[in-house]
Amino acid sequence: MDCRIVFDLETGCIDDAELTAFRVPDPICRGFESLGPALAGRDAYRLSRKDLVGILGGPCGCFHLTDLATDLFALVRGLKEVDRT
């Protein structure tokens, strides 16, 4: 699984998101690639796990993807805290 996002470092606004599966661990994990664009326009610094679950398929979605995205956005929030001066 691969999750790629393009966002503005100052505002956190997501410009583009792409979700790709090379292999999936479970049949329920198929078909999520089309959900990437639903992240566009959202604030990468404020997305919670609950937000991500809702965007990425809800209770019927792939928890592997949700875990991957949650970890990715935790790293993104860390970028905001880094002093860029």
Backbone bond lengths (Angstrom), bond angles and torsions (degrees), N, CA, C in turn:
res aa  C-N    CA-C-N  psi(-1)  N-CA   C-N-CA  omega(-1)  CA-C   N-CA-C  phi
1 M - - - 1.440 - - 1.519 108.39 -
2 D 1.309 115.20 145.40 1.448 121.33 -179.54 1.524 107.89 -139.06
3 C 1.312 115.80 136.15 1.459 121.53 178.99 1.525 106.77 -129.62
4 R 1.335 117.08 115.11 1.457 122.12 -178.44 1.521 108.27 -119.89
5 I 1.333 115.84 130.67 1.462 119.13 177.26 1.525 109.36 -128.93
6 V 1.319 115.11 149.06 1.452 122.75 173.56 1.522 105.30 -120.11
7 F 1.341 115.35 123.82 1.463 118.61 -177.61 1.518 110.53 -146.87
8 D 1.318 115.68 160.98 1.455 123.34 178.46 1.525 108.79 -80.64
9 L 1.327 117.34 122.75 1.466 121.03 -177.72 1.530 112.51 -64.71
10 E 1.322 117.65 -30.33 1.465 120.11 -178.83 1.528 112.06 -77.39
11 T 1.322 117.01 -47.77 1.464 120.78 -173.78 1.522 113.10 -95.94
12 G 1.331 117.24 -23.91 1.458 121.21 -176.02 1.515 113.53 83.53
13 C 1.335 117.10 -0.56 1.471 120.61 -177.95 1.531 110.62 -67.08
14 I 1.326 115.69 125.32 1.467 121.39 -179.83 1.520 108.93 -79.84
15 D 1.334 115.73 123.20 1.463 121.66 178.71 1.524 111.48 -88.94
16 D 1.330 116.12 -36.84 1.459 120.39 -175.50 1.527 108.76 -155.64
17 A 1.313 115.70 148.60 1.463 120.67 176.03 1.522 108.95 -144.63
18 E 1.314 115.60 138.82 1.459 121.14 -179.01 1.521 109.12 -133.21
19 L 1.307 116.05 128.76 1.463 122.68 178.64 1.523 107.91 -115.82
20 T 1.316 116.13 130.52 1.462 120.97 -177.03 1.518 109.76 -135.65
21 A 1.321 115.21 142.31 1.468 120.11 176.20 1.523 108.67 -119.50
22 F 1.321 115.61 123.10 1.459 120.66 174.32 1.526 108.58 -87.54
23 R 1.311 114.59 -41.88 1.467 123.47 172.92 1.516 105.89 -144.71
24 V 1.300 116.90 152.15 1.460 119.81 177.65 1.525 109.26 -123.20
25 P 1.341 116.48 141.73 1.458 119.95 -176.73 1.524 114.14 -78.01
26 D 1.326 117.41 -16.00 1.454 120.64 -174.97 1.526 108.73 -151.01
27 P 1.328 119.40 146.54 1.469 120.69 -179.98 1.534 113.95 -56.71
28 I 1.330 118.61 -30.03 1.465 120.51 179.83 1.532 111.43 -66.63
29 C 1.326 116.27 -17.15 1.461 121.66 -177.70 1.532 112.70 -81.38
30 R 1.301 118.01 -3.73 1.469 121.23 -179.60 1.530 110.62 -80.76
31 G 1.320 115.22 149.67 1.453 120.31 171.34 1.511 116.34 85.22
32 F 1.326 119.14 9.71 1.456 120.01 -178.45 1.526 113.09 -85.56
33 E 1.333 118.19 -9.40 1.454 121.47 -176.28 1.525 112.99 -55.05
34 S 1.313 117.35 -31.65 1.467 121.69 -178.19 1.527 112.79 -74.08
35 L 1.326 118.35 -8.01 1.462 121.46 -176.76 1.528 113.45 -84.80
36 G 1.321 118.59 -13.75 1.466 122.00 -178.81 1.520 113.81 -53.64
37 P 1.333 119.03 -48.98 1.461 119.95 -179.46 1.537 114.21 -58.95
38 A 1.316 118.38 -20.84 1.467 120.73 178.69 1.530 111.63 -67.38
39 L 1.330 117.70 -15.37 1.460 121.45 177.35 1.530 112.20 -83.02
40 A 1.335 117.17 -20.03 1.465 121.63 -177.91 1.528 110.47 -60.68
41 G 1.336 114.32 137.64 1.457 120.84 178.90 1.523 114.22 88.30
42 R 1.304 117.18 -10.97 1.471 120.81 -179.66 1.521 110.33 -87.44
43 D 1.320 115.71 160.62 1.461 122.33 -179.81 1.529 109.22 -87.51
44 A 1.317 116.44 110.10 1.466 121.69 -177.71 1.524 112.10 -62.18
45 Y 1.329 117.30 -25.76 1.455 120.85 -178.46 1.527 112.75 -80.00
46 R 1.321 117.11 -15.64 1.467 120.30 -175.51 1.533 114.45 -114.22
47 L 1.313 118.00 -2.70 1.469 120.10 -179.18 1.528 110.83 -67.84
48 S 1.310 116.12 124.01 1.466 121.15 178.04 1.525 109.56 -95.92
49 R 1.303 116.15 169.77 1.462 120.55 175.43 1.533 110.08 -58.95
50 K 1.329 116.25 -41.37 1.467 120.64 178.70 1.530 110.65 -60.39
51 D 1.336 117.20 -43.05 1.464 121.15 176.30 1.525 110.49 -58.80
52 L 1.330 115.60 -47.62 1.469 120.46 -177.34 1.521 111.74 -63.50
53 V 1.319 117.32 -40.59 1.471 120.35 177.93 1.529 109.47 -59.57
54 G 1.321 116.55 -44.94 1.465 120.12 179.34 1.512 113.27 -62.99
55 I 1.329 116.37 -42.08 1.464 121.57 -178.93 1.523 111.52 -71.10
56 L 1.327 116.55 -37.02 1.462 121.05 -172.13 1.530 113.75 -98.39
57 G 1.305 116.92 31.03 1.457 119.33 169.98 1.511 116.83 114.17
58 G 1.324 118.01 -2.51 1.458 119.61 178.01 1.518 112.23 64.82
59 P 1.330 117.09 -155.22 1.464 120.51 -176.82 1.537 113.12 -66.53
60 C 1.321 116.98 -16.19 1.469 120.69 178.90 1.531 111.83 -95.81
61 G 1.339 116.21 3.43 1.452 120.16 -178.44 1.512 112.74 -84.85
62 C 1.302 114.98 -179.03 1.471 122.94 -177.94 1.526 109.92 -84.75
63 F 1.329 116.83 116.04 1.460 119.03 -179.65 1.526 111.41 -71.33
64 H 1.332 117.65 -22.67 1.466 120.25 176.14 1.530 109.49 -64.02
65 L 1.337 116.09 -45.11 1.460 120.75 178.51 1.525 110.26 -65.43
66 T 1.312 117.36 -42.45 1.462 120.86 179.16 1.526 110.25 -60.10
67 D 1.326 117.63 -43.33 1.465 120.90 177.53 1.527 111.44 -63.25
68 L 1.323 116.66 -43.40 1.457 121.27 178.75 1.530 110.10 -61.56
69 A 1.322 117.15 -47.28 1.457 121.49 -179.23 1.529 111.34 -65.59
70 T 1.320 117.60 -39.31 1.470 121.23 178.27 1.522 110.31 -61.35
71 D 1.321 117.00 -44.27 1.468 120.84 177.72 1.524 111.16 -65.04
72 L 1.325 116.73 -41.39 1.459 120.94 179.84 1.528 110.75 -61.26
73 F 1.329 116.84 -46.13 1.463 119.28 -177.86 1.523 112.25 -73.32
74 A 1.312 118.54 -22.92 1.467 120.68 171.74 1.540 108.75 -65.80
75 L 1.323 117.35 -40.68 1.462 121.18 175.84 1.523 111.02 -64.86
76 V 1.323 116.61 -40.47 1.460 121.61 178.84 1.531 109.90 -61.03
77 R 1.341 117.03 -44.80 1.469 119.95 178.41 1.531 110.40 -61.65
78 G 1.317 117.18 -33.66 1.459 120.98 176.32 1.524 112.58 -64.09
79 L 1.333 117.23 -31.90 1.463 120.80 177.27 1.514 111.34 -63.79
80 K 1.317 116.83 -36.17 1.452 120.90 -179.90 1.527 110.74 -63.74
81 E 1.323 116.13 -33.29 1.455 121.04 -176.27 1.532 112.73 -80.92
82 V 1.334 117.20 -14.92 1.459 120.90 -179.46 1.523 109.29 -73.22
83 D 1.321 116.01 132.19 1.461 120.98 177.56 1.523 108.21 -73.91
84 R 1.324 117.55 116.32 1.463 122.02 -176.72 1.521 112.70 -97.50
85 T 1.319 118.39 21.44 1.475 120.63 -179.54 1.500 111.62 -91.28
